[in-house]
């Protein structure tokens, strides 16, 4: 129920309730007297009671926020009003009001004396102010009187003096300002003289002076002008700093650094320096390539300067590629050399520090910052240089270059890689990869061309001797003006370093390391001011490598010193059989007398350093030339060294296989123990890996994908006749072919240490396998090639026919040998005569003589055994005749051929003597001698007459069992 309803309920109850007695109020209390006297008649007298009443007052009445207390009391009324309760509340509130009023009255009475005293002080203050007002009026009157007593002239004099002093000071300031305005001319003069320090000091002094006179209006403009001048000086110093990137001048660089130190911008100078180096690399590379592109374009219509560097490099022609690369490398070298000199300058010149601790700390920090910045800049500069060279190299297709030109490019880039390794110890992976990419692309095409060229050489080779010096080898090609000087001239430094290594092998490791380290080239040495890219290629060098100290050393008989050889032996070649001088390139063969031949032969046999002319062909020299170029490529580009060695091995493999197929493949040798089985394995491996399968009519088609990396088989030139008996079936050509192959193999063996030094350690197993399985097998080719000559030189079938007509079942011991021995010896004499004739054209080495005669004697011995085995009946006297014939053959053979020991002599003698063995020993002999054929062993058993039929059958069974096991 709201307040309105409550009031209505009260009015309804007033009729039923009697009105309370009205309280008598004293109207005198409103006459203006003290309020505290209004309720004196009802004032409680008990202080405790008053305190309880005060404590009973609700807190809301103490609130100072202006709450309506009447409204507050009305809201407290209950829903149902009771007049008695309301009256009680009224009385309670009245008592509280009386107690509060009494309390307030007491406080007023208590503070009344203080109020009186304060009012008295206010009255006293009013009097003091009135007195002060009078004093001020009196002072003003006196000041007015003083002003009237002084004259205006005295004051004017003082004012003029003060003005004079101000004008003097102003004049001094104007003179200083005038001087400041004229410093602009002097600053320009100092900048033209490159006196950057003086210009900066003058500018800073002017700025300091300008700050003193900044209260003048004109100074603000002058100060701005000086600030612009200082900025201009900084720009000119920055330009001067950029000049040191392409050409470092120590005096010039010191001026620039001193100027930056005065500006307090040493660290900023380092940042700017690296920016200038980066710009110098880019601008230098761009301008050089642009110059060559515009020079070679010729049209002048296209604006190449707007192209990117990458696109610009793609427009370089093949003719201008190498000169442009040389100029580019020279320019980039100058930039790197300037940076290296900059680092060295800062190492030699320390930062000047102030005496204060703060100054020393700042100097140390700046020094550390510069050092760290320069060290980090090494790799950054090299990366920029490497990037420019890499983009240039990859921008042109080098597959059409000649090998010499391509190796020249590789040498230049490899030299740049060496410079980078010394510059910042970088492996230059990016440049290495670009070189490897270009080299593999080039080398793949080039090697295919070289293999085709080798096949063409082999198919057109007449296998005639190419005359060279007695001591000819790749070593003589290092410095002499010879055919292959260009190919092997690069190995001079390697030979020298190898000799130094051998000479110092007995020293301690530390000493050895020092010596080897001293042989390494240092591009950034102080004395090395010459540009490393100004050097000419090795093929332009014409000095004699064997002059000086190299002529004084033996070096394993590699020199041409002939001081201990007679004049006759200083000819190109003395024939070992006829004693004739071998012709040189333009000489004619002249016969020597027999006495001179004997003396020469004795001298040659006694000479410790026996010299013979190397047997080489044009194809051999071409292969050596290609190998030399390949080794050059390995030297300048080691990442593909192993790939180059693989291709180098293919050159030799193809030469090796072709020589065999030309001169030894038609040889059918059965049960030949002297032929090395490793040779057949090597030939089969080369055939499978290198030789392309030719299509055979009627056979399944050959997979051409397998033949892409292989070479077609070469075919012998028609001009080479291997069927003429008077020429011993092409013996001269066979000797030249086989011995040239062996000579090439020996040269590779000499190069093996150098090849091993070029490839990674994990790839050396292939190289060793190549030498052991292929190169070392070259001498084994002699046997099948010369076997063919020996097999055709004499008609062994005719000899066997003559032996078949001999009766071996004689009863008497004969003292005369059979006629077939004379026929066989006559054939041997004819072969010896033919060898002499052939030796007049082509020198036949001793080892070839021996191999040929060994084959002839071995075939003759086998003819003896085969002829003896054809005897159906044989007596003891017949066996004696066999022994007589063979001894007569050996005795006469000794006069024809100097061959000891006789090969397979025991093969014949053992077969003859087996006839006399008893049964028990013959059984063992048959099982121990498996070199005889089944037919020969059976013939021996059947011809023995001192064993019975049962024993003979047992021995026959043993032989047949051996034959089955052999198969």
Number of C-alpha atoms within 10 A of each C-alpha: 8 8 12 8 11 17 12 11 14 15 10 10 13 11 9 8 10 8 8 8 6 6 6 6 9 10 8 10 14 11 8 7 10 10 15 16 15 19 16 11 8 9 15 15 8 8 9 10 12 20 11 11 18 16 11 11 15 9 8 12 13 10 9 7 8 8 12 10 11 8 10 12 11 13 13 8 14 11 13 11 15 13 13 11 12 14 12 11 13 13 12 15 14 12 18 19 15 21 20 16 17 21 14 14 15 12 11 12 9 10 10 10 10 9 10 10 10 10 10 10 10 10 10 10 10 10 10 10 10 10 10 11 10 10 10 11 10 11 11 11 10 11 11 10 11 10 10 9 9 10 9 10 9 9 10 11 11 11 11 11 11 11 12 12 11 11 12 11 11 12 12 11 16 14 11 15 19 11 12 21 16 10 16 16 9 14 22 15 13 16 18 11 11 17 17 25 20 17 24 22 15 19 22 17 13 22 19 13 17 21 13 12 17 15 10 13 9 11 19 15 12 18 21 13 15 21 16 12 18 20 12 13 20 18 12 17 21 17 13 17 22 21 18 23 25 21 14 20 14 13 8 15 18 14 18 24 20 14 24 22 16 15 15 11 14 20 17 11 20 20 15 15 22 20 12 20 25 20 15 20 24 17 12 18 23 20 14 15 23 21 14 20 22 19 13 15 15 9 8 10 8 10 8 17 14 9 12 10 21 14 14 21 24 16 19 23 16 13 10 14 21 17 13 21 21 16 17 23 24 16 20 25 22 18 24 23 23 19 25 17 20 19 16 11 14 16 12 8 9 11 19 12 15 12 8 9 10 11 13 15 13 15 17 16 14 17 19 13 15 21 16 11 15 22 13 12 20 20 16 16 22 24 18 17 24 22 16 23 23 18 19 24 22 17 17 16 14 19 17 12 15 12 17 16 14 20 22 19 22 23 19 21 24 19 17 23 22 18 22 24 14 15 20 19 13 16 13 18 11 15 24 20 13 17 24 19 14 20 23 17 14 19 24 17 14 18 18 15 12 18 21 15 15 21 22 14 18 23 17 17 19 20 23 19 20 17 20 17 15 17 18 18 18 22 22 22 21 26 24 18 17 10 11 22 23 24 23 24 27 21 21 16 12 12 14 13 16 14 13 15 14 10 11 16 12 10 10 9 11 9 13 17 12 10 15 14 11 10 12 9 11 15 20 16 9 8 8 10 11 9 14 17 19 11 10 10 16 18 17 11 15 13 11 13 19 18 10 9 8 14 14 11 13 11 10 7 12 17 17 14 13 10 8 10 13 11 9 12 16 14 15 19 23 24 23 22 17 19 22 22 22 23 16 15 10 6 9 10 12 11 13 14 11 12 10 14 19 15 12 20 18 11 15 18 12 10 12 8 12 11 15 18 18 24 27 24 22 18 24 22 16 17 22 22 19 20 22 22 20 22 24 23 23 22 23 21 22 18 19 22 22 20 16 24 22 14 20 18 19 19 20 22 23 23 23 25 24 22 23 23 18 20 25 22 14 12 17 11 12 7 10 10 9 10 17 14 11 14 19 14 13 19 20 14 15 17 18 12 15 19 20 19 18 12 12 9 7 6 7 8 11 13 11 13 8 11 16 9 13 19 19 14 17 22 14 17 15 11 10 17 14 18 12 10 15 14 19 21 20 19 28 22 21 25 24 23 31 27 23 25 26 24 19 26 21 17 16 20 15 14 14 15 11 17 19 17 11 20 21 12 9 7 11 16 10 13 18 14 11 17 17 12 17 23 25 15 20 25 16 19 24 24 19 23 25 26 25 22 25 25 18 14 20 22 13 20 11 13 19 18 13 16 22 17 11 16 14 21 17 17 11 12 13 14 10 10 17 18 13 19 19 15 16 19 17 13 16 22 16 15 23 16 13 18 21 18 15 18 20 21 15 20 25 22 18 11 10 17 16 15 18 24 23 23 21 24 22 21 19 22 22 18 18 24 22 20 21 25 24 17 20 14 17 22 18 18 16 23 22 19 23 23 17 18 20 20 14 17 19 16 10 14 18 12 10 15 16 12 16 9 8 16 16 16 15 12 17 21 17 14 20 20 13 17 19 15 13 12 16 9 11 16 16 10 14 21 12 9 13 14 13 16 16 18 14 18 21 19 19 22 21 20 19 20 15 12 14 10 11 9 14 19 14 12 21 19 13 15 22 16 13 15 14 10 8 9 6
